[in-house]
Amino acid sequence: MHLDNLNAANITNLTSLWKKMGTQPPSIMFINNFHASVSWPHRGWFDWTANIEETPALDDLLFQLQRGCIIPVWRGQLDHSLVLERILTDARFELSFQQTAMYLTLENYRVADHLKPDVVTIRSERDIETWTRVAAQSFNYEIDVSVIQHIADDPDVQLLLAYVDSQPAATALLFRTEDIIGIHQVGVSEQYRGKGVAKSLMLYVIKRCHALAAKHITLQASAAGEPLYRNLGFKQQFMIQNYQRVIGN
């Protein structure tokens, strides 16, 4: 797949998952190709193919969004991203955090042999609550368990929960769009960090994606997670700038 198509596939996978998690009805969003979450993950975003223009309607929409709403800017679309960043800045949004879009091509990828971690695919209500609790602790923010329950039975979603010494320690969410599998919510509880749990889980995930005949894996890495992904062979695509409105404005 050409890199430009992989860039689009990365964001399409991410935003398709957000849409499944729940978005505002189209009648509320007055801008074409703009979407906003009903609750967690509190995102407002433009589709990758959106033609962003500086319009009064967009300014009005930004001020109607919930105060905690995060708006990502895809730096893979440089011209559009510069326009959107200027609009967001004028609307009193500030850069909150950055991520790196990354991908791994599975063709000819040698899946490393490793001790299989204790990982289970979960679906029960009790396990979903445990998964949500561990993920929330790992990322230090609240996650709406009803959102996870909503997507748990989707055939394209897999919720993975890793155990250490019979205790839930780490999470991952796999989401398939065509021949792409996106990896999301890879988190390790604080007490299990520095023990190789994240690497072990990722090796397991890569092997599972390979078995599922995915051609590529995509993800959006934090600064803390990027070195691990690079070590596993993931390649950088572009930066994602995440904006939030300044508190008090």
Secondary structure per residue as TSV (DSSP state, phi and psi in degrees):
chain	resnum	aa	ss	phi	psi
A	1	M	-	360.0	135.2
A	2	H	-	-63.9	148.0
A	3	L	H	-57.9	-40.5
A	4	D	H	-58.7	-41.4
A	5	N	H	-68.3	-34.8
A	6	L	H	-67.5	-36.5
A	7	N	H	-59.1	-48.3
A	8	A	H	-63.9	-39.6
A	9	A	H	-64.7	-36.5
A	10	N	H	-60.0	-51.7
A	11	I	H	-72.3	-34.6
A	12	T	H	-62.4	-40.4
A	13	N	H	-62.7	-47.6
A	14	L	H	-61.2	-50.4
A	15	T	H	-73.6	-28.1
A	16	S	H	-65.0	-36.5
A	17	L	H	-65.7	-44.6
A	18	W	H	-58.4	-40.0
A	19	K	H	-63.8	-40.2
A	20	K	H	-65.3	-30.2
A	21	M	H	-70.3	-20.8
A	22	G	-	123.7	126.1
A	23	T	B	-130.9	165.0
A	24	Q	-	-62.8	147.3
A	25	P	-	-57.2	144.6
A	26	P	T	-54.5	-30.1
A	27	S	T	-65.7	-23.2
A	28	I	T	-81.4	-30.3
A	29	M	-	-91.5	109.1
A	30	F	-	-87.5	-1.7
A	31	I	S	-108.5	127.9
A	32	N	T	-60.3	141.1
A	33	N	T	67.5	16.5
A	34	F	E	-110.3	139.2
A	35	H	E	-136.1	155.0
A	36	A	E	-143.0	139.9
A	37	S	B	-67.7	147.6
A	38	V	S	-71.8	-40.4
A	39	S	S	-144.6	-139.4
A	40	W	T	-56.9	135.7
A	41	P	T	-92.6	18.3
A	42	H	-	56.4	51.9
A	43	R	B	-115.8	146.6
A	44	G	E	-126.9	129.3
A	45	W	E	-151.5	157.3
A	46	F	E	-98.6	143.5
A	47	D	-	-60.5	154.8
A	48	W	T	-55.7	-35.9
A	49	T	T	-87.2	1.1
A	50	A	-	-64.5	140.7
A	51	N	-	-97.9	99.1
A	52	I	-	-82.1	126.7
A	53	E	-	-126.3	150.8
A	54	E	-	-79.0	103.4
A	55	T	-	-131.0	149.4
A	56	P	H	-57.4	-34.5
A	57	A	H	-61.7	-38.6
A	58	L	H	-66.7	-40.3
A	59	D	H	-59.7	-44.8
A	60	D	H	-62.8	-41.7
A	61	L	H	-62.7	-41.8
A	62	L	H	-59.4	-38.6
A	63	F	H	-76.5	-14.0
A	64	Q	H	-87.8	-13.9
A	65	L	S	-69.4	152.8
A	66	Q	-	-59.4	145.3
A	67	R	T	-58.5	-34.9
A	68	G	T	-84.2	2.2
A	69	C	-	-63.4	134.3
A	70	I	B	-103.7	130.4
A	71	I	E	-114.6	113.8
A	72	P	E	-83.3	145.1
A	73	V	E	-116.4	121.1
A	74	W	E	-83.5	105.2
A	75	R	T	-71.0	-6.7
A	76	G	T	-69.9	-15.2
A	77	Q	S	-114.4	78.9
A	78	L	H	-57.3	-48.6
A	79	D	H	-60.6	-49.3
A	80	H	H	-65.3	-38.4
A	81	S	H	-65.8	-37.4
A	82	L	H	-65.3	-39.3
A	83	V	H	-64.0	-48.0
A	84	L	H	-65.8	-40.0
A	85	E	H	-63.3	-36.9
A	86	R	H	-66.8	-41.1
A	87	I	H	-63.5	-44.4
A	88	L	H	-64.3	-41.5
A	89	T	H	-62.9	-42.8
A	90	D	H	-64.1	-28.6
A	91	A	T	-89.6	15.1
A	92	R	T	69.2	32.9
A	93	F	E	-94.6	148.2
A	94	E	E	-127.0	152.9
A	95	L	E	-63.4	124.1
A	96	S	E	-99.3	-48.1
A	97	F	E	-160.2	163.8
A	98	Q	E	-119.9	152.2
A	99	Q	E	-135.0	162.8
A	100	T	E	-116.9	120.6
A	101	A	E	-72.2	131.7
A	102	M	E	-138.9	159.4
A	103	Y	E	-145.2	158.7
A	104	L	E	-133.2	125.4
A	105	T	E	-88.3	126.0
A	106	L	-	-88.5	-16.4
A	107	E	T	-62.9	126.0
A	108	N	T	66.7	10.8
A	109	Y	-	-79.6	128.3
A	110	R	-	-88.2	111.8
A	111	V	-	-75.2	119.4
A	112	A	-	-66.7	141.2
A	113	D	-	-76.4	136.7
A	114	H	-	-158.3	162.5
A	115	L	-	-65.4	126.1
A	116	K	-	-66.4	122.9
A	117	P	-	-73.2	165.5
A	118	D	E	-82.6	90.4
A	119	V	E	-122.5	134.2
A	120	V	E	-125.8	148.4
A	121	T	E	-90.5	125.0
A	122	I	-	-110.6	150.0
A	123	R	-	-144.2	-22.8
A	124	S	S	-69.4	156.0
A	125	E	H	-60.4	-40.4
A	126	R	H	-65.0	-44.6
A	127	D	H	-67.0	-34.8
A	128	I	H	-64.1	-39.4
A	129	E	H	-64.6	-39.5
A	130	T	H	-65.4	-45.6
A	131	W	H	-56.7	-46.3
A	132	T	H	-64.0	-40.6
A	133	R	H	-64.0	-45.3
A	134	V	H	-65.4	-42.9
A	135	A	H	-63.4	-43.1
A	136	A	H	-62.5	-41.6
A	137	Q	H	-65.1	-39.1
A	138	S	H	-65.4	-38.8
A	139	F	H	-99.2	-5.4
A	140	N	T	59.1	41.4
A	141	Y	S	-149.1	160.4
A	142	E	-	-75.9	142.4
A	143	I	-	-124.1	130.7
A	144	D	-	-75.2	110.3
A	145	V	H	-61.8	-29.1
A	146	S	H	-64.7	-30.7
A	147	V	H	-67.0	-43.0
A	148	I	H	-67.3	-40.1
A	149	Q	H	-61.6	-35.6
A	150	H	H	-63.9	-36.9
A	151	I	H	-97.8	-7.6
A	152	A	T	-60.4	-33.1
A	153	D	T	-92.3	1.8
A	154	D	-	-66.9	130.9
A	155	P	T	-64.5	-18.2
A	156	D	T	-93.2	-0.1
A	157	V	E	-111.5	136.5
A	158	Q	E	-129.4	126.2
A	159	L	E	-102.0	120.2
A	160	L	E	-110.7	135.4
A	161	L	E	-126.4	121.3
A	162	A	E	-100.1	142.3
A	163	Y	E	-114.7	147.0
A	164	V	E	-128.3	121.0
A	165	D	T	52.9	43.4
A	166	S	T	68.7	10.7
A	167	Q	E	-111.6	135.6
A	168	P	E	-62.9	126.5
A	169	A	E	-127.9	-25.4
A	170	A	E	-154.1	157.7
A	171	T	E	-132.1	159.3
A	172	A	E	-156.0	151.5
A	173	L	E	-127.9	124.0
A	174	L	E	-106.0	135.6
A	175	F	E	-137.9	126.2
A	176	R	E	-101.0	133.4
A	177	T	E	-131.8	110.4
A	178	E	T	56.0	-122.5
A	179	D	T	-99.1	18.2
A	180	I	E	-108.0	136.1
A	181	I	E	-116.7	120.2
A	182	G	E	-91.0	138.8
A	183	I	E	-105.5	124.9
A	184	H	E	-133.4	158.8
A	185	Q	E	53.7	41.3
A	186	V	E	-79.4	107.7
A	187	G	E	-140.8	146.4
A	188	V	E	-123.0	130.5
A	189	S	-	-58.2	146.4
A	190	E	G	-54.4	-40.2
A	191	Q	G	-69.7	-12.8
A	192	Y	G	-109.2	6.3
A	193	R	T	-75.4	152.7
A	194	G	T	78.7	12.1
A	195	K	T	-115.3	9.7
A	196	G	T	81.5	11.2
A	197	V	H	-66.1	-43.5
A	198	A	H	-62.8	-44.6
A	199	K	H	-64.3	-43.9
A	200	S	H	-60.9	-42.6
A	201	L	H	-64.9	-43.1
A	202	M	H	-65.4	-39.4
A	203	L	H	-62.0	-39.7
A	204	Y	H	-62.9	-44.5
A	205	V	H	-63.5	-44.9
A	206	I	H	-59.8	-43.5
A	207	K	H	-63.6	-38.7
A	208	R	H	-66.7	-44.1
A	209	C	H	-60.9	-38.4
A	210	H	H	-63.1	-43.0
A	211	A	H	-66.0	-27.6
A	212	L	T	-84.6	5.8
A	213	A	T	64.8	28.4
A	214	A	-	-70.2	146.9
A	215	K	S	-90.3	-31.5
A	216	H	E	-142.2	151.6
A	217	I	E	-113.6	137.7
A	218	T	E	-123.9	156.2
A	219	L	E	-161.8	171.6
A	220	Q	E	-125.1	108.9
A	221	A	E	-92.0	139.2
A	222	S	-	-76.7	168.8
A	223	A	T	-61.0	-35.5
A	224	A	T	-70.9	-34.7
A	225	G	T	-87.9	-19.9
A	226	E	H	-58.2	-42.9
A	227	P	H	-57.5	-39.4
A	228	L	H	-62.7	-46.5
A	229	Y	H	-64.6	-39.1
A	230	R	H	-61.4	-42.4
A	231	N	H	-61.3	-29.5
A	232	L	T	-87.3	-2.1
A	233	G	T	105.7	1.1
A	234	F	-	-68.7	145.3
A	235	K	E	-112.2	144.0
A	236	Q	E	-72.9	142.1
A	237	Q	E	-110.6	-63.9
A	238	F	E	-163.3	169.2
A	239	M	E	-88.6	149.5
A	240	I	E	-117.6	118.3
A	241	Q	E	-97.9	123.1
A	242	N	E	-108.0	122.1
A	243	Y	E	-110.3	145.7
A	244	Q	E	-135.8	152.0
A	245	R	E	-68.8	140.8
A	246	V	-	-63.1	132.0
A	247	I	T	-60.1	134.5
A	248	G	T	93.8	-6.3
A	249	N	-	-107.4	360.0
